[in-house]
Amino acid sequence: MPTYDYLCTQCKLQFETRHSINAPNPNCPACGSATEKVILSAPATHGNMARGRDLAIRSLQPKTDPINHVHIPGCGCSRHRHKHT
């Protein structure tokens, strides 16, 4: 059975559990609340695939405040105004 990582929507406990692919999300073992599945990392790759891996990882990160977003080369957002620090 595969191992899945979960995050509690209430107490923010992060834990892993093993279950079949079709099983529903388990309740939090600490508080009993609902959980959501999380992906902690993408597989390592090299060359052109590394850029795709980096973009995939960024897409899984919490979204930033669009007003205070600092653009860096390759940030992947649709706005191209870069703020230099």
C-alpha positions in Angstrom: 0.0 0.0 0.0 1.2 3.5 -0.8 2.1 6.0 1.9 0.3 9.4 1.8 1.1 12.7 3.7 -1.8 14.6 5.2 -2.3 18.0 6.9 -5.0 18.6 9.4 -7.3 21.5 8.4 -7.8 22.6 12.0 -4.6 21.9 14.2 -2.2 21.8 11.2 -0.7 18.5 12.3 1.3 16.9 9.4 1.3 13.1 9.4 1.7 10.2 7.1 -0.4 7.0 6.8 -0.6 4.0 4.5 -3.8 3.0 2.8 -5.2 1.9 -0.6 -5.4 4.5 -3.3 -9.3 4.6 -3.2 -9.6 5.1 0.6 -11.0 8.4 1.9 -8.8 10.9 3.7 -8.3 9.8 7.3 -9.3 12.1 10.2 -6.6 13.8 12.1 -5.1 11.5 14.8 -4.6 14.4 17.2 -8.0 16.3 17.0 -10.2 14.2 14.8 -10.8 17.0 12.2 -10.8 16.6 8.4 -7.5 16.4 6.6 -6.1 17.2 3.1 -3.5 15.3 1.2 -0.2 17.1 0.6 2.7 16.5 -1.7 6.0 17.2 0.0 8.4 17.0 -2.8 8.7 16.1 -6.5 11.2 13.5 -7.7 14.7 14.7 -8.5 15.5 15.2 -12.2 18.3 16.8 -14.3 18.6 19.1 -17.3 15.4 20.5 -18.8 13.3 18.2 -16.5 14.8 20.1 -13.5 13.1 23.3 -14.6 9.8 21.5 -14.7 10.4 20.0 -11.3 11.1 23.5 -9.8 7.9 24.9 -11.4 5.9 21.9 -10.0 7.3 22.5 -6.5 6.4 26.2 -6.7 2.9 25.4 -7.8 2.4 23.4 -4.6 3.6 26.2 -2.3 1.0 28.4 -0.6 0.1 31.4 -2.8 1.7 34.7 -2.0 0.0 38.0 -1.6 -0.3 39.3 -5.2 0.2 43.0 -4.2 3.4 42.3 -2.3 4.7 39.5 -4.6 8.4 39.9 -5.4 9.2 38.6 -8.8 12.4 36.7 -9.4 13.7 35.3 -12.7 11.7 32.2 -13.5 9.0 32.9 -10.9 6.4 31.6 -13.3 3.6 34.1 -12.6 1.9 36.0 -15.4 3.1 39.4 -14.4 6.6 40.3 -15.7 7.4 43.3 -13.6 10.4 42.4 -11.6 11.3 44.1 -8.3 15.0 44.3 -7.6 16.2 44.2 -4.0 
